[in-house]
């Protein structure tokens, strides 16, 4: 990551990528923000607090998509 791009912009780009990736994956039926970004009290340095239940077919290995 480049220090030339503000953290908040990089955070927004990552959140956009996560939403795009996970919303097309049936193993992740829902997701939501928590913490300061969710309640509107976040600042330029707030982290992303998110939760998502997930499921996997029986007999498969656990894994998170590598493109997030």
VEXVEX-41505 format. One record per residue: residue number from 1; residue in one letter; y, z, x of N, C-alpha, C, O, CB in turn. Coordinates in Angstrom, 2 decimals, decimal comma, m for minus. Atoms other than C-alpha are relative to their C-alpha. Glycine has a CB too. Layout:
VEXVEX-41505
(drenro NUM 'A' (Y Z X) (Y Z X) (Y Z X) (Y Z X) (Y Z X))
...
This chain:
VEXVEX-41505
(drenro 1 'X' (m1,18 0,00 0,83) (0,00 0,00 0,00) (1,24 0,00 0,87) (1,25 0,57 1,97) (0,00 1,20 m0,94))
(drenro 2 'X' (m1,24 0,09 m0,75) (3,48 m0,71 1,14) (0,97 1,10 m0,42) (1,11 1,40 m1,61) (0,64 m1,36 m0,20))
(drenro 3 'X' (m1,02 m1,00 0,30) (6,13 1,98 1,40) (1,26 m0,65 m0,56) (2,15 0,05 m1,05) (0,34 0,81 1,25))
(drenro 4 'X' (m1,15 0,70 0,55) (8,63 m0,71 0,35) (0,01 0,01 m1,52) (1,06 m0,18 m2,14) (0,03 m1,43 0,52))
(drenro 5 'X' (0,12 0,00 1,46) (7,38 m0,50 m3,24) (m0,03 1,47 m0,45) (m0,88 2,23 0,01) (m1,29 m0,78 m0,49))
(drenro 6 'X' (m0,01 m1,39 0,45) (8,26 2,76 m5,04) (m1,34 0,42 m0,59) (m2,04 m0,37 m1,22) (1,11 0,21 m1,03))
(drenro 7 'X' (1,26 m0,56 0,49) (5,33 5,01 m5,90) (m0,18 m0,24 m1,49) (m1,26 m0,63 m1,93) (m0,07 1,49 0,30))
(drenro 8 'X' (0,11 0,15 1,45) (6,10 4,85 m9,63) (m0,40 m1,42 m0,39) (m1,15 m1,60 m1,34) (1,32 0,38 m0,66))
(drenro 9 'X' (0,36 1,40 0,30) (5,84 1,03 m9,60) (m1,47 m0,25 0,35) (m2,19 m0,89 m0,42) (0,90 m0,97 0,79))
(drenro 10 'X' (1,41 0,16 m0,38) (2,52 1,13 m7,72) (m0,90 0,73 m0,98) (m1,97 0,24 m1,34) (m0,25 0,52 1,44))
(drenro 11 'X' (0,78 m0,78 0,98) (1,28 3,81 m10,12) (m0,13 m0,79 m1,30) (m1,21 m0,85 m1,88) (0,67 1,37 m0,27))
(drenro 12 'X' (0,04 0,80 1,22) (2,19 1,62 m13,09) (m0,92 m1,19 0,13) (m1,65 m1,52 m0,81) (1,39 m0,47 m0,35))
(drenro 13 'X' (0,89 1,14 m0,23) (0,40 m1,37 m11,57) (m1,46 0,44 m0,02) (m2,31 m0,25 m0,58) (0,33 m0,69 1,35))
(drenro 14 'X' (1,38 m0,49 m0,01) (m2,73 0,70 m10,97) (m0,45 0,35 m1,41) (m1,58 0,05 m1,80) (m0,14 1,22 0,92))
(drenro 15 'X' (0,35 m0,35 1,38) (m2,66 2,04 m14,51) (m0,25 m1,25 m0,83) (m1,18 m1,28 m1,64) (1,12 0,85 m0,63))
(drenro 16 'X' (0,21 1,28 0,70) (m2,30 m1,52 m15,86) (m1,36 m0,61 0,36) (m2,07 m1,11 m0,51) (1,13 m0,99 0,34))
(drenro 17 'X' (1,30 0,54 m0,43) (m5,31 m2,63 m13,76) (m1,15 0,80 m0,59) (m2,15 0,22 m1,02) (m0,10 0,01 1,54))
(drenro 18 'X' (1,06 m0,84 0,56) (m7,38 0,33 m14,94) (m0,20 m0,30 m1,48) (m1,33 m0,43 m1,94) (0,33 1,49 0,20))
(drenro 19 'X' (0,10 0,30 1,44) (m6,60 m0,38 m18,59) (m0,65 m1,37 m0,20) (m1,54 m1,51 m1,05) (1,40 0,02 m0,67))
(drenro 20 'X' (0,56 1,35 0,14) (m7,38 m4,09 m18,16) (m1,49 m0,03 0,32) (m2,27 m0,68 m0,37) (0,74 m0,99 0,90))
(drenro 21 'X' (1,40 0,00 m0,42) (m10,66 m3,41 m16,38) (m0,88 0,80 m0,96) (m1,91 0,31 m1,43) (m0,13 0,56 1,41))
(drenro 22 'X' (0,84 m0,87 0,81) (m11,97 m0,52 m18,45) (m0,04 m0,41 m1,46) (m1,02 m0,14 m2,15) (0,48 1,42 0,11))
(drenro 23 'X' (m0,01 0,41 1,42) (m10,96 m1,99 m21,82) (m0,97 m1,15 m0,27) (m1,29 m1,42 m1,43) (1,41 m0,41 m0,42))
(drenro 24 'X' (0,98 1,08 0,19) (m13,37 m4,89 m21,24) (m1,42 0,46 0,32) (m2,35 m0,35 0,27) (0,37 m1,20 0,87))
(drenro 25 'X' (1,31 m0,54 m0,38) (m16,27 m2,63 m20,20) (m0,51 0,89 m1,12) (0,07 1,94 m1,39) (0,08 0,79 1,35))
(drenro 26 'X' (0,54 m0,73 1,15) (m18,38 m1,41 m23,13) (m0,46 1,42 0,34) (m0,62 2,25 m0,55) (m1,16 m0,76 m0,59))
(drenro 27 'X' (0,40 m1,36 m0,39) (m19,44 1,65 m21,11) (1,13 1,01 m0,16) (0,89 2,22 m0,14) (m0,49 0,00 1,44))
(drenro 28 'X' (m1,17 m0,87 0,13) (m15,90 3,03 m21,56) (0,62 m0,24 m1,38) (1,53 m1,06 m1,50) (1,04 m0,26 1,14))
(drenro 29 'X' (m0,45 0,27 1,37) (m15,32 3,22 m25,34) (1,40 0,50 m0,32) (1,97 0,09 m1,33) (m0,96 0,62 m0,96))
(drenro 30 'X' (m1,32 m0,55 0,26) (m12,04 5,13 m25,10) (0,59 0,52 1,30) (m0,12 0,69 2,30) (m0,06 1,13 m1,07))
(drenro 31 'X' (m0,67 m0,59 m1,14) (m9,51 6,50 m22,67) (1,38 0,47 m0,41) (1,99 m0,09 m1,32) (0,09 m0,99 1,17))
(drenro 32 'X' (m1,33 m0,49 0,35) (m6,30 8,50 m22,77) (0,64 0,67 1,20) (m0,03 1,18 2,10) (m0,08 0,97 m1,18))
(drenro 33 'X' (m0,78 m0,69 m1,01) (m3,56 9,85 m20,57) (0,14 1,46 m0,39) (0,15 1,82 m1,57) (1,39 m0,65 0,18))
(drenro 34 'X' (m0,27 m1,41 0,18) (m3,06 13,56 m20,14) (1,12 0,38 0,96) (1,59 m0,46 1,72) (m1,30 0,87 0,24))
(drenro 35 'X' (m0,98 m0,50 m0,95) (m0,55 15,65 m18,26) (1,42 m0,51 m0,24) (1,79 m0,89 m1,36) (m0,41 m0,38 1,37))
(drenro 36 'X' (m1,44 0,28 0,13) (3,08 14,87 m17,56) (0,31 m1,43 m0,44) (1,28 m1,63 m1,17) (0,68 0,28 1,30))
(drenro 37 'X' (m0,27 1,37 0,47) (2,88 11,09 m18,06) (m0,25 m0,13 m1,49) (0,43 m0,89 m2,17) (m0,87 m1,00 0,77))
(drenro 38 'X' (0,31 0,06 1,42) (1,34 11,63 m21,48) (1,05 0,70 m0,86) (1,37 0,24 m1,96) (m1,36 0,60 m0,26))
(drenro 39 'X' (m0,95 m0,75 0,84) (3,86 14,19 m22,67) (1,46 m0,36 0,27) (2,37 0,23 m0,31) (m0,18 1,48 0,22))
(drenro 40 'X' (m1,35 0,48 m0,25) (6,88 12,38 m21,27) (0,80 0,79 1,01) (1,97 0,51 1,23) (0,74 m0,02 m1,25))
(drenro 41 'X' (m0,73 m0,81 m0,98) (7,79 14,97 m18,64) (m0,25 m0,44 1,44) (0,18 0,23 2,37) (m0,38 1,44 m0,16))
(drenro 42 'X' (0,30 0,48 m1,33) (6,56 12,92 m15,68) (1,24 m0,47 0,75) (2,26 m0,81 0,14) (m1,00 m1,13 m0,07))
(drenro 43 'X' (m1,09 0,50 m0,81) (8,79 11,94 m12,80) (m0,51 m1,12 0,91) (m1,64 m1,57 0,75) (0,64 1,14 0,83))
(drenro 44 'X' (0,35 1,12 m0,88) (8,73 9,28 m10,08) (m1,21 0,29 0,88) (m1,80 m0,64 1,44) (1,18 m0,35 0,87))
(drenro 45 'X' (1,12 m0,36 m0,88) (6,00 11,19 m8,19) (m1,19 0,57 m0,76) (m2,13 1,07 m0,14) (0,46 1,00 1,03))
(drenro 46 'X' (1,12 m0,52 0,79) (3,71 12,22 m11,06) (m1,25 m0,83 0,22) (m1,19 m2,05 0,37) (0,36 0,03 m1,50))
(drenro 47 'X' (1,28 0,71 m0,14) (0,05 11,36 m10,68) (m0,51 m0,41 m1,38) (0,06 m0,06 m2,41) (m1,05 0,90 0,72))
(drenro 48 'X' (0,62 0,46 1,24) (m2,17 9,73 m13,28) (m1,13 0,97 m0,35) (m2,08 1,14 0,42) (m0,54 m1,48 0,14))
(drenro 49 'X' (1,07 m0,86 0,52) (m4,26 12,18 m15,30) (m0,58 m0,72 m1,20) (0,08 m0,84 m2,24) (0,53 1,44 m0,38))
(drenro 50 'X' (0,61 0,72 1,12) (m6,66 10,25 m17,49) (m1,44 0,46 m0,18) (m2,09 0,95 0,74) (0,06 m1,53 0,23))
(drenro 51 'X' (1,36 m0,39 0,36) (m9,93 10,91 m19,24) (m0,63 m1,15 m0,77) (0,02 m1,82 m1,57) (m0,02 1,31 m0,85))
(drenro 52 'X' (0,73 1,03 0,74) (m12,57 8,51 m20,49) (m1,45 0,41 m0,10) (m2,11 0,62 0,91) (0,14 m1,38 0,68))
(drenro 53 'X' (1,44 m0,19 0,13) (m15,97 9,21 m21,95) (m0,68 m1,31 0,38) (m0,10 m2,38 0,21) (m0,39 0,44 m1,45))
(drenro 54 'X' (0,69 1,24 m0,33) (m18,53 6,71 m20,74) (m1,48 0,18 m0,24) (m2,00 1,29 m0,29) (0,26 m0,41 1,46))
(drenro 55 'X' (1,45 m0,02 0,17) (m22,11 5,79 m21,29) (m0,60 m1,10 0,83) (0,06 m2,08 1,17) (m0,39 m0,15 m1,49))
(drenro 56 'X' (0,71 1,04 m0,76) (m24,67 3,81 m19,38) (m1,38 m0,19 m0,62) (m1,96 0,75 m1,16) (m0,11 0,38 1,51))
(drenro 57 'X' (1,34 0,23 0,52) (m27,90 2,20 m20,44) (m1,02 0,86 0,76) (m0,87 1,06 1,96) (m0,37 m1,49 0,11))
(drenro 58 'X' (1,03 m0,80 m0,66) (m30,97 4,35 m19,69) (m0,60 m0,76 1,19) (m0,83 m1,97 1,12) (m1,11 0,38 m1,00))
(drenro 59 'X' (0,64 0,59 m1,16) (m32,45 3,72 m16,27) (0,94 m0,73 0,94) (0,48 m1,32 1,92) (m1,04 m0,94 m0,45))
(drenro 60 'X' (m0,95 0,67 m0,91) (m29,25 2,34 m14,67) (0,68 1,04 0,87) (0,74 2,22 0,53) (1,04 m0,81 m0,80))
(drenro 61 'X' (m0,70 m0,87 m0,92) (m27,35 3,79 m11,76) (1,41 0,25 m0,49) (2,02 m0,60 m1,16) (0,01 m0,60 1,42))
(drenro 62 'X' (m1,37 m0,36 0,35) (m24,06 5,54 m12,27) (0,95 m0,74 0,94) (0,67 m0,85 2,13) (0,23 1,55 0,09))
(drenro 63 'X' (m0,98 0,65 m0,85) (m21,04 3,66 m11,00) (1,29 m0,28 m0,75) (1,30 m0,47 m1,96) (m0,56 m1,29 0,56))
(drenro 64 'X' (m1,31 0,32 0,55) (m17,36 3,05 m11,56) (0,33 m1,42 0,47) (0,05 m1,78 1,61) (1,11 1,04 0,47))
(drenro 65 'X' (m0,34 1,38 m0,40) (m16,10 m0,55 m11,56) (0,83 0,00 1,28) (1,79 0,76 1,41) (0,78 m0,71 m1,14))
(drenro 66 'X' (m0,68 0,06 m1,28) (m14,95 m1,46 m8,06) (1,35 m0,67 m0,04) (2,08 m0,63 0,95) (m0,85 m0,68 0,96))
(drenro 67 'X' (m1,25 0,74 0,03) (m12,00 m3,49 m9,23) (1,18 0,83 m0,45) (2,30 0,32 m0,54) (m0,13 m1,19 m0,89))
(drenro 68 'X' (m1,12 m0,86 0,42) (m9,92 m0,52 m10,38) (0,66 0,56 1,21) (1,63 1,31 1,10) (m0,47 1,14 m0,93))
